[in-house]
Amino acid sequence: MSNFIYYLAAFALILGILIVVHEYGHYIVARRVGVKVLRFSVGFGRAVWSKRIGRDGTEWAIALFPLGGYVKMLDEREGDVAPEELHRSFNRQSVWRRMAIVVAGPLANLLLAVVVYWGLFWHGTEELKPILGTPAIASPAAAAGFENGERVLKVGGELVQTWQEMRWVLLRRAVDQDLIEFEVINQGNEIAVRQLNVSVAREDGWEGDALEKLGIGFFRPRISPVVGKISPDSAAAAAGLYPGDEILLINKKPVGTWSDVVRSVRSSPGKALDFEVQRKLERYLIVITPAVIEENGRQIGRIGATVRDSGYSRSDLMITVRYGPLSAFGKALDETWEKSVFSLVMIGKMITGEVSWRNISGPVTIADYAGQSAKLGIGYYLKFLALVSISLAVLNLLPIPILDGGHLLYYVLEIIKRGPLSERSMEIGQQIGLALMLMLMAFAFYNDINRLISG
């Protein structure tokens, strides 16, 4: 239950920030061009809290259904307007001013992404180095000749410093390329060039993890099952386990790495386990009963022993990426632009059938990712916030009636025909837009439910 509340809170915070930023973009530009704002609402339906603020008495409200928001402006099409305030009505503004008000919402979301990325790049983030693990058998990575422990230097000629950079460049190029060149360096400091066939990533419309399909995984150093420290008064200490003991078998099953030990212990709370260990030149059989520990609402086992130093330091696997203020700003602009373009490309391929509609995520999946990123740390959470903000901006700019992009389409047509569209045309457009959005929401919820069922 506590895990559910944590994920819900992480999702609610992201959703609240995105809605407020988006609607504030509309609000601030409307005020700048002289339009009177009647209500600024976070959410739809009946208001659960509201307060009137400012010279115009704008109502600021939080409504019952928080999946969205709106800014209500003075408009003759929605009610009577006093003669002295006609000049402040939205419908009386020039088409260029109306376009500025409408586009301000998505632009605010894009600006939020730029600011978040700028702060992260300037402050610096610690990330995984692009070090490759042993490729999966019979995978494209194995066919390309990738070896365990190789570090990626370039992907398609682009320098990469982190695992995320490598993944992003690979995905971006895999959209329309079959062969991608990797420049790698092995643990003997020998540089090699690999040709990776990435066409398999596009199979099934990009469903699933593309890197997993390619056989690419992160380097995991083999950590021998040798005991490091023993906690006093622990189950391991009571049973007679000593630092330096190498664990060979648990319940007569061979142990290859320390992960095998952890897996066996965690899955056996309160159950006696037979440990066969090597101590110097002798073998000993030790019976240890893991203590029962509560973790995230379930019981796990713990014996109070840690692994001996594996020989790998944190700096061997991690890198801190940091830029100066100007370089960080340029990097933030590039990151926002590239992800926006990539989103548009993937939407286009979804329409043509090259990308599966099963890739559409609904609120449940977004909440799950929000919770996971929050658990990883503030940097990961902020990156997820920026990514969702970009997605929201791109979605809203699509030329679908009911979205901001649909209104922009109306105004472009108004410029072309030198006059506003008829009320009937706009009404039909709104109905089509609503139908499309309902269909999109249905796909998103279906995919969420399908992911929950299939795991």
N, C-alpha and C positions, 0 to 999 in steps of 0.2 A: 504493500500500500504506500509506504514512504517513497519507494522508487517511482510509482505512478505520479505522486504529487510533485516530485522533483522534476520529472519530465514535463508535466503539465505546466509547472511554473516557468521552466526554461522556454517552452513554446509560447506561453502567454506573454512573456517579456519581449520576445522577438516580434510577435504579432503586434503587440501594442506599439513598439517603437516604429515598425514599418508603417502602420496605419497613421500614426500621428505625424510622421515625417511626410508621408504622401499627401495627406489632407492639408498639412500646414503649407506645403508648396502651393496648392490651389489658393489657400486663404491669403497668404502674404502677397501674392501677385494680384489677386482680386482687389485687395485693399490698396495696393500701389497704383492701380489704374483707376481707382475711384469707385469701385462697385461696393455696395453695401452688403455685408455678410450677416445673415439672420441667425444661422446656427452652424456650429462646428461640432459634429457628432462622431464619437468613436463607437462604432457598433450601430446596429439597426433595431427598430422596434421601439418599445416604450423605454423612456429614460429612467435609469435607476439613480442617477445623480445629475444635477444641472445647476448652472449658475450664470447669471448675466453679468458680462464684464464689458467695460469700455464705453465710449461716447455713444456708439450705436446700439448699445445693449445687446451685443451678440451673445447668444445662448451657447455656452460650452457644456456639452453633455456626454455622459457615458451611458450607452443603451444596453438593452438586455442581451442582444445577440452580437457578440464582439467580432465576428468574422468579416470585418470591413469597416467602412465609415463614409462620411460624406460632408460636404460643405454646402449649405443651402444659402443661395444668394437672392437678393431682391430681383424679381422677374415678373413681368406683366403676364406671362403665360401661365403663371402659377397662383396668381391672386391680384387683387387691386393694389395699385401703387399710387400714392399721393402725388399730385401734380408737381410739387416742389422737389420730389425725389426721383422723378422720371430719368434724370440724367445719371442717376446712380444704379439704374436697373441693368442687369446683365444683358438682356436682349437689346438694349439701346446702344451697346458698345460696338465699336468697329469690329470687323471680322478678325483683324490682326490682334486686337486686345483679347477677344474671346479665345483665339488660338493660344495666346500667351498664358492665359489662365488655365486652360485645359492641359497644356503640355507641362506646366510647372509641377504637377504631381509626380509623373514619372521621372522628370529631371531631378526632383528632390531626392528620389530613391537612388538614382545614379550618383548624385553628389554625396549621399550618405556612404555609399560603397567606396567612393574615392577617399573620403575623409577617414574611414575605418582602415582601409589598406595603407593610406599614408601614415597613420599613427603606428600601425604594426611594423611597417618597413623601417620607419624612423627609429622606433623603440628597439626593434630587433626581435626576432623570433627564433627559438631553438627547434630545429626540425631534423628528421632523419636524413642521413646522407643517402644518396642513390646507390646503395650497395646491393647487389643481386644475390639471391640465394640459388641453390641448386635448381635448375629448371625442371618442371614436371616432365616425366617420361613421355616421349612421342609428341611433345608440344612444339609449336613454332619456335619458342625460345631455345629448346634443346636442338632443333634442326639448325638454328642460326649459330650454334656453338657457344652459347653463354656458359660461363663456369661459375661455380660457387665462389663468392668473395670478390667478384669483379665490381669495380665502381664505374658508374656511367659518367662520362665527361661531357659528351655531346649527343643530342638526339636530332637527327636531320640537320646537322650543322649548327644547332643552337646549344650554347653552353647551359648546363644545368647544374645547380648546386645542391638541390634537395630532392627527396623522393617525390614530393608533391609537384615540383617543377617538371621532373622527368615524366610523371604520369600525365600532367596537363599537356605538355608538348606532344607526347605520344598520342593522346586521344585526339588532339586538334588535327594532327597530321593524318591520323588513321581514317578520318572522315572521307577523304578522297584519294588516299595513296595506298598501294599494296605493299611496297617495299620501303622500309625506313632504315636509314643507316645509323648505327650506334657506334660511338667511339668509347672504348672502355679501357681501364687500366687494371691489371690483376695485382695480387698481393706481392708479386715479384717486381712490381713497377714496370711491367711490359705493357705497351699500348697495342691494342688490336682494334680492328674494325669489323663489326658484325652487320649482316643484312637480315633484318627481321621481317618476315612476311606477316602483315597485320590484317590480312583480308578476313581471317576467321573472327576477328573482333566485331565485324559487321553482320555476321550470321545471326539469324533470328531477330533481326531488327535492333541490334545493340542490347538485347536483353542480357541481364547478368553482368558480372564483373568482367570487363574487357581484359584486364591484366591477368586474371585467373584463366581466361580462355587462351591467352597467349603463353601461359606457363611461366609468367613472371611473378616472383615472390621476393619479399625482403630477406636479406641475409640474416640468418639466425645462428650465432656462433654455437658450436656444440659445447655444452656445459656438462662436464663429467659429474656423475652423482657422488661427489666427495663432500663430506660434511665439513662446514667451516666452523661456525659457532653454535654452542648449545646454550639455551636459556636455562638459568637456574630454576628449579622447581617445575620443570616442564616434563611432559611425558617421555621425551627422548632422554633426558637426564636421569629420570627415575628408572628407565629400562636399561641404562648402561651404555648408551650410544656415546661415542667420543669424537672430538674434532679429528679430522684426518681419516676417519673410517670411510671406505668406499663401499657403497651399497650395490650389491650384485644382483640380488633377487628379492622380490617382495611377494610373499605367498607363492613361492616357487616360480614366479614369472620373471624373466630377465628384465633388468633395468639398464637402459642405454644412456639416458641423460637425466639431469636433475628434474626436468619437466615431468618425466615418468614418475618420479618420486612424489612430486607435488600432486599430480593427478590421482595417484593411489591414495595418498593421505587425505586429501580433501573429500574424496568420495566415500570415505570410511569413518565417519564420526562415531566414536564409541565402540568401534569394532577392532578386535585384536588383529594385528598384522605381524606376520613372520618376516623379519628382516634378516637376510644373510649378508654379512658384511666382511670385507677384507681389511684386517688391521695388521699392518706390517706384513709378516709372512704367514699369518694365521687367519683362518676363517671362523666366524662366530655366528651363532643363531640368536637373534635378539627379538623378543616379543614386545611390540609397542602398541598401546591402545591410544589412538589419537583423541585428544580432548575435543569436546563438542562446543563449537563456536557458532554464534548467530551472525549471519552476514546477508544483508539485503533480504531479510525475511525467510531465509532458509538455513539449515544446519550444515556446517562443513567440519572437516576434521583438521586438527593442527597438532604437531608434535613438538614444536619449539626448536627446530633446527634450521640453520641457514646453510647455503652452499658456499664452498670455498671459492675464493676469488678466481674468476675464470681467465684472468689475464687480459680481458678487454675492458678498457676504461670507457666512460661515457663519451669522451671526446673522440673515441675511435668510431662511434656509430652516429653521433649527433654533430650538428653544425649550427652555429648561431649566425643568422643572416641579418645584417644591419646596413642601412644606407644613410647617407647624409640627408638633411631636410629637402634639398632641391631634387636630388636623385630619387629619394623616396616618393616625392610627389609625382615625378615623371613615371616611376614604376607603378604607382597607384593608378594613374591615368591609363597606362598600357594594360594593366590587369583588368580594369573595369571595361575598357573597350573590347579587349579580346574575348572576355566572357560574354559580353552582350552580343557580339557578332556570332560567337559559337552557339548561343541560345537560339538566335534567329535561324542559323543554318540547320540546327537540329529540328526546329519547328517546321521548317520548310521540308525537310526530309521525312518528317512524320506525316505531313500532308500528302506527299508523293508515295508513301508506303515503305520508304527505305528504312525508317525507324519505327519500331513497334509502339503502338499506343499504350502498351503495358508499362512504358517508362514514365508515364505521367504519375506524379505523386500527389496524394491528397493530404489533408491536415493530420491524419494519423501518422503517416510516414514522416512528414515534416517535424511533427512533435517528437518522434523517435530520434531523428537525427539531431534535433535541438538538444535533447537530453544527453545523447551520447557525446556531442561536441562539448557541452558544458562540463561533463565529467572529465574530459581530457584536459581542460584548462581554459582560461579566459581567452587566450590567443585563438584557439580552435573555435571557440564559441563566436568570437567576433568575425572570424573568417566566414563562418556559416551565415551569420547575420548579413554580411556584405553580399554573399552569393545569393541569398534569398531576396535581398533588396534589388539586385540586378534582375533576377527572374521576374519579380513583380513589375519592375519598370518596363521590361521587354513585353510582358504579357499585356500590360495596359496600353502599350503603343500599337498593338495589333489593330488593323482597320476593321474591327468588329463593332457594329452598333451596340451601345450600352457601355462599352469601354471608352477610355479617353481617346484611343486611336480612332474609334468610330466617330466621335464628335469632330476630331480633326479632319476626317474624311468628308464629313458634311460641309465643313468650312472651306475645304479645298474646292469642293464642287460648287459652293456658293461663289467663290472667287471666279471660277471658270464660267459659270452661267450668269455672273454679275447680278445675283439676286439670291435670297434664301430659298431653300427647298420648301416644298409645300408641307403642311402639317401631316397630310396623309402619307407622303413619302417617308417622312421621319418616323411616323408611327409604325409603318411596315418594317422599316429598318430596325427599330427597337424590338419588334416581335421576333425578327430573324436573329438578332443578336442575343436576345434572351434565350431562344431555343438552343443556339450554339453553346452558350455558357452553361445551360442546364445539362446538355449532352457532355460537355467537358467535365463538369462536376460529377456526373454519373460515372464516367470513366475513372476519375480520380478515386472516388469512394470504392468502386469495384476493385481497383488495383490495391487499395489499402486493405480491404477485407481479404482479398486473395493472398496478399503477403502475410497477413496475420494467420490465416489458415495453413498456408504452406510453410510458414516459418522462414 
